[in-house]
Amino acid sequence: MSRAISIIAAILTLGFLAGAWLPWWTIAIIAAIASFLVPARSLSAFLCGFLAGALLWGGLAWRTDWANDHLLSSQIGNLFNGISSMALILITAFIGGLVAGFGALSGSSLRAVFQKRIQR
Amino acid sequence: MPLLRFLLASAVTVALIYVLDRPLILKEKTLPPLGSFFSPQHGFWMNAEPVGARSESRQLDHLPVNQGISIIFDEEMIPHIYAEDELDAAFAQGYVSAMLRLFQMDLSTRAPLGRLSEILGTRTLQHDLGQRRKGMLRTAERLARAWENDPTIQPLLQAFTDGVNARIDELSPRSWPLEYKLLDAQPEHWTFVRSAGFLLAMCETLAQTAHDIPLSNAYRIVGPADFPFLYPHHNPLDIPVIPDSTGQSDGATPVSGPGPATMDTWGYQDWLPASEPGIGSNNWALSGSKTLLQHPILCNDPHLTLTLPSIWLEMQITTPRHSAYGVAFPPLMGIAIGFNEEIAWGFTNAGHDVRDWYAVRWTDADKTAYQYDGAVKQAELHIESIQVKGLDQPVLDTVRYTVWGPVPNVKSGTPQADLAMHWMPMLDIDDQMAKLFQQINQASSIDTWRTPLLRYDVPMQNALFASKSGDIALRVSGLLPIRPSYDGRLVQDGSTSANAWKGFVPDDENPYVENPAQGYVASANQESTSPAYPYAYYGVWEAWRGRYLNTRLRQKNDMTVEDMMALQNDNTSLQALEAMATYFPLLDTARLDATEQLSLKSLASWNGRYEALQNMPVLFELWDAQVDSLTWDELYAAQDSIPVEIPDDWRLLELIRTNPNLAWFDHQQTAEREDASAIITRAWKTACAQFQALSENGKGYWSVYKGTDIMHLARIPAFSAMDLELGGNKNALNAITPTNGPSWRMIVELGPETRAFGVYPGGQSGNPGSPFYRNFLPTWQTGAYRTLQILSKEEIMKQPHLLALTLHPSLP
């Protein structure tokens, strides 16, 4: 449990900091590094990554949308077949989650490759 | 096995990122790269500005400015610029324009230059080709070079350009305007060519209203005898812009018959640039003798295509020499319409024809040489190259230039003749437009206002002036061509130099009036002068607003600012009132059924006001349109194959009153021989049926029937204001049409303390994610105004404001 929390916490903080300077997909690399350093099974690594990515992207989007009084999200929602502001936040969270999740999966599976070699 | 799992996982991750990092092409639309677009630290969320932001201060260093500049954005995001000299003021204006309206500046200058496809792809290729074939890019480049070489313009425009680019350089992809993210495009550095491009776009809007091609076709259809009868030059009821316009010159150029020199067997089916109806404006100034408080009042409401963001950006520019307040075009320097501490100024379009078409006879199959003065002359071939997003190679196109100008539409094969375009902005004229507004902003008297106008060329404008010293003036400004023997209305023979323009009306003989006895000056796109003016000219004139305005201004001598507000929002159409007065007596009521009789009673009690929620304007419009189409059925039928000019609506009313038995009233598809009365009666019956159908569908109300939309510049509906509840009509002072209308309403009372009011339909920010994107719209829509004030830096710092910016020079 504490491992999961440390992976999520690492992705949240480092992902937020890196996102302010580096390309959007850096979150995948952050997630990969976090789950490479902290041991976790594939499924839980993916879930931790997904949760962290979704929390980071969804949370930031939610905060921005709230401060903006839904002005922009309602117009962007219109652009995407009239979906709601909340749906837009959920899509944001899902994309962030997916990218971070697969990043984390890659990281943990790389760790497995090395562990296998050490065991031999 | 773990290695395989790792390879699989990382392959999926990379593939996912790859897919999300590029535009997604669906059936009809292209979606932006979803990863960066949705990323809350990169994409559209970054453009969602906090609502209710508190005041903030920011310092920017290392800028190419001479001294420190302060820019204070007030609570409505209006920048108040405080600069130590004119160069710094120009830099600051460029900076704030880009800060608030970068995408608009980009798109509105790409469009005229034929450079849209670089960011929009093949869907705008035809538009770009059309612009290039008209020589727009080439002309803008020539103008830009002339400005580069003009020591009075170059430093100022360079400072403005530096300001725009300083702002662009501050941005990164994540802080680019939203539209770039949506279109997966990027901004590029500002150049003189961009400012020139915008000036040309205004020329296209305001100075290509000539109807030469459809008029020439009408000439062929109606014949030389009926042509001057159906399309007369002068409306005897008109009240011209310049009240006493006999002029001083003896250089009169009599207009001979309008005979087009080349009447080919082919009709002029050419690509026809649209001149939108309803583009126009009102402006007027009252001297103290006409106002309650004895202070001059200046009013101006330019009617342009209504867009979001608005074509106008409001600001104050203060230097030690002057303080000006008003609205600017974001791509141009200076305040276009506004006031300073001494004077107020405004513009309406003069509507003169400054574009003629010449038929060029090719001498070879490839159309590279043509007949000219009895010899064969080679056309200059200019290759245009258009970059198109999504295509590997640029699209190349050869444009043929003749002595007259470019041939925009070269038809393949026969006929061996095409039309060349001769247009004022393309001539090698010494255009001083780049600094016009900046100079007027510093004017303090009639003379200092008028001097820069003497060097102004195109588009022709009715320039308006009022001052605290009590003067008012109005000048038809711009280069007025003198034509040899025809009036420029029809396509001319391009094989002889005898048909060329013979110079221009001397600057000091342009129509002009100051402090007339009537106590006011007024323009609303009507004719500039009475026929007594010594120079012949032609144009497209509005027949109703000007007369209505003059009538209203004559009625009172104790007018107030509130009266002016009511007048700018007046929905009365003189056209409707006069048409009804003409139609009613001729209506054959014996042929109407009970419902039609009842509707007639309702319409008879209508006051001619196009109010949003009334239904009588709809019924009248339907009737009026029917009368027009039944009368000119021969011409409308011809419109199926070629563009044909329909006679003016004022002329139709005049003909109904004076010639009700004219053959033109006979409807071609009936055996009966109709007169005006029969046409009006039939039109009424049809209109009643149409009105009934509309009413049953809930579309019988004026604002719904008219359907005004204020579209986003890139025509993205989500960023537009659609189906607005609005009154007004193109013939009313409140000239709101489905797409155009008062893009800025301004009233300035020049008493000891200036009182100024204004509003435009939009907001200061060009960002749809800003609370200032369309916040002025409700005020404008209800006919209300905001107070406009020149504030000192000390005064504004004491008030609540959004942002205080300080721009510092490179070196301390």
Contacts between the chains, C-beta under 8 A, distances in Angstrom:
chain1	res1	chain2	res2	distance
A	16	B	41	7.8
A	19	B	39	7.0
A	19	B	40	7.9
A	19	B	41	3.8
A	19	B	42	7.4
A	20	B	41	5.9
A	23	B	36	7.5
A	23	B	42	7.6
A	24	B	35	5.1
A	24	B	36	4.7
A	24	B	39	3.8
A	24	B	41	7.2
A	24	B	42	4.6
A	24	B	43	7.5
A	25	B	17	4.5
A	25	B	20	7.6
A	25	B	21	6.8
A	25	B	35	6.2
A	28	B	13	5.6
A	28	B	17	6.2
A	32	B	13	7.6
A	42	B	5	7.1
A	42	B	9	7.9
A	57	B	38	7.3
A	57	B	39	6.9
A	57	B	40	5.5
A	60	B	40	3.6
A	60	B	41	6.7
A	60	B	45	7.0
A	61	B	38	7.9
A	61	B	40	4.5
A	61	B	45	5.3
A	64	B	40	6.1
A	64	B	45	4.7
A	64	B	46	8.0
A	64	B	48	5.0
A	65	B	45	7.4
A	65	B	48	6.5
A	67	B	48	7.5
A	67	B	50	4.2
A	67	B	51	6.8
A	68	B	48	3.8
A	68	B	49	6.4
A	68	B	50	6.3
A	68	B	51	6.1
A	68	B	769	6.5
A	69	B	51	4.4
A	69	B	771	7.5
A	71	B	48	6.9
A	71	B	49	8.0
A	71	B	51	6.8
A	71	B	768	7.9
A	71	B	769	6.1
A	71	B	770	7.6
A	71	B	771	6.3
A	71	B	773	7.7
A	72	B	44	6.7
A	72	B	45	7.7
A	72	B	47	6.2
A	72	B	48	4.1
A	72	B	178	7.7
A	72	B	768	6.3
A	72	B	769	3.4
A	73	B	48	6.9
A	75	B	718	4.5
A	75	B	719	6.0
A	75	B	768	5.4
A	75	B	769	7.7
A	76	B	44	5.6
A	76	B	718	7.1
A	78	B	717	7.2
A	78	B	718	3.7
A	79	B	182	7.8
A	79	B	716	7.0
A	79	B	718	4.6
A	91	B	38	6.5
A	92	B	38	4.7
A	92	B	39	7.9
A	92	B	40	6.3
A	92	B	45	7.3
A	95	B	20	6.8
A	95	B	34	6.4
A	95	B	35	6.5
A	95	B	38	5.0
A	95	B	39	7.9
A	96	B	38	7.7
A	96	B	39	7.4
A	96	B	40	7.9
A	98	B	16	6.5
A	99	B	13	7.5
A	99	B	16	6.2
A	99	B	17	6.6
A	99	B	20	7.1
A	99	B	35	7.0
A	102	B	9	6.6
A	102	B	12	5.4
A	102	B	13	4.0
A	102	B	16	5.7
A	103	B	13	5.6
A	105	B	9	4.4
A	105	B	12	7.8
A	105	B	13	7.3
A	106	B	6	6.7
A	106	B	9	4.3
A	106	B	10	4.2
A	106	B	13	5.0
A	109	B	2	6.4
A	109	B	5	4.7
A	109	B	6	3.9
A	109	B	8	7.9
A	109	B	9	4.7
A	109	B	10	7.7
A	110	B	6	5.0
A	110	B	10	7.6
A	112	B	2	4.1
A	112	B	5	6.9
A	112	B	6	6.9
A	113	B	2	4.8
A	113	B	3	5.2
A	113	B	6	5.1
A	115	B	2	7.7
A	116	B	2	5.1
